[in-house]
Amino acid sequence: MQNDTLTGNSIDQTYQPSHDEAARQRIVSVMRNLAKTDMFRHVENRYHQNIEHDLKQSRAGRALDGHDIERAMRGTPEYRFYSAFRYNTQEMTYQAVLDPIERGAGTINDAARDVASRKPAGGSVTLDPKVEIPNYLKALDVHLVPGCFYTEYAPDDVIQGMILAEGGKVATGANP
């Protein structure tokens, strides 16, 4: 019996990273976790121990906001390293899944069409091709996802969804 779910014997099984690709994804997961936990706590402690008191004094009773704190921390080596490391691990998260997805793009899209034909969801979305994507979206990759969320390379392309799904697994440590 075939499994009609998107997480069973269909689309997820089309994603086949090699041994080295899976290892790269695991190390990126570890690095992201390090940035989000240990390194963040270190930067936060640096703020509380060395910067917070003087910053509050300089504000003369006015409330602090995130911009004030970021400006005060920007020059510290800890914050600079943490920011660069966190940004780069975010980029690596999605870069780590691209090769197996690009290699299997045809199979992935075929599996998606197969699931849609066997188990229609009862709806669809058709975008007006005359509507241009605004520059503020075209100019950047939201969450550093290559191609953002709107890119299609073929009719009924689900590759961007696969990049988001598999990259999300790397980001959360749920990857293979």
Protein Blocks (a to p, Z undefined) as FASTA:
>chain_A
ZZfbfklmmmmmmpccdfklmmmmmmmmmmmmmmmmmmmmmmmmmmmmmmmmmmmmmnno
pacdfklmmmmmmmpmklmmmmmmmmmmmmmmmmmmmmmmmmmmmmmmmmmmmmmmmmcg
hiacdddfklccdfklmmpcehhighijmbcfbehiaklmmmmmmmmmmmnopaZZ
